[in-house]
Amino acid sequence: MSAAALLGLWAVLTVVALPPLLAGARWTRRAPLLGVFTWLALGLSAISSVSLTVRQLIDPAPHHHAGLLHLCGLSPEAVSGTAPAVAALVLLYPATRLLHSLTGARRGRRRHRTLLDLAAHRGRIPGALLLDHPTPTIYCLPGRHARIVVSRGALAALTPPQLAAALAHERAHLTGRHHLAACAAEALAGTFGRLPLGRLVSPEVRTLLEMAADDRALRGHTPRALATAMGVVATGLAPAAALTAGHQALARIERLADHRPASRPLLVLTAAAPAGLAGLPLLLVCLPHLT
Amino acid sequence: MARMVVRSLGELEAEIMDRLWSWGRPATVREVVDDLNTKRPVAYTTVMTVAGILHTKGLLNRHKAGRAWVYEPARSRDSYTATLMQEALGSTSDTPAALAHFVEQISTDEVAALRRALAALDASDQADER
């Protein structure tokens, strides 16, 4: 089989066949950060295989057999000419989506923060700003000038241990820079539109990031405090527009009820998944020339 | 150094707004400075400059009373809080990746399922203690 056919087949697998499997996988719930990396690696693999398929279709000429880099089409001769140029053009679209997602989120945060710093009360909750509003909510603004925000409704409804657990969860988002992974997932969703990868990547990555932050919070807080805090905030007076992602809260609380960290063999095994997914397209270019 | 100045300017903006909101009436720069000075020394000209910035940003309205400007907030603190909460609860913002929520809010149908999940958690806690 030609390299173009192999790559095309892999592209279809990564965009259509693998996303539903990964979304249904149980191990991602036990090792959420690895799950996030696997989703992003799957997206990277999809993009690079589409790009390399295009390149192979335009210029299927055999490569210079002088080392792996040549085989993979990464030699100086191989990166000039029409085929690599068109392949690079294919990469431009997801790159633009990523840039758009990152700058859009940053602009939104800056606008929100400016107003927040004026209207919120500081000093009432250590490490967080207080918004004087009855609806219970807790959220964070990531980025260089990060803020954690607690509404008066949440402050009134939560016990001190529950609030501490919720704040630890938010700090985990900030220190883990989870917003960057969320932006990358959003860019992938925009790139692949209604295809399975495009539909699944963003909600899946978001849920896994929440679970990763939950795990981090559990290092210093009990599952019960964290789950109760989630229950209190989730069932608070919700406006109609926000009633969408409830299954996520449920999945997280059910997970806390049955909390088992991932075993080491599982971690080692699944750590290979992102690396393998990301590297495979390059290997597929080489494969026909190796036999 | 430059960064410190910028940061303290932001804080001063918040302090000025905080006072005008809690007083609930128009006030002169002199009144604000005197109140700030009960806590820490701040120059009159600094407060005057920052009040001018807040006016330019549309956060403060002002009119002349005699020789001095009298300032008052353009909108109430509650109205800004409502705007922020709308954005935070996702009913207006078009940039969903901008904020990270502790937990999404859920429909009443799901509350029962959630209570069951919490009860299961309590049961497993008690099993652990035994």
Interface residues (C-beta under 8 A of the other chain):
Chain A: S101 G104 A105 R106 R107 G108 R109 H112 L115 L116 D117 L118 A119 A120 R122 L131 D132 H133 T135 T137 I138 Y139 C140 L141 P142 V149 S151 A166 H169 E170 H173 H178 H179 A182 C183 E186 L209 E210 P223 R224 A227 T228 A229 M230 G231 V233 A234 T235 G236 A238 P239 A241 A242 L243 T244 A245 G246 H247 Q248 A249 L250 R252 I253 E254 L256 A257 D258
Chain B: G10 E13 A14 M17 L59 R77 D78 Y80 T81 A82 T83 L84 M85 E87 A88 L89 G90 S91 S93 D94 T95 P96 A97 A98 L99 A100 H101 F102 V103 E104 Q105 I106 S107 E110 V111 A113 L114 R115 A117 L118 A120 L121 D122 S124 D125
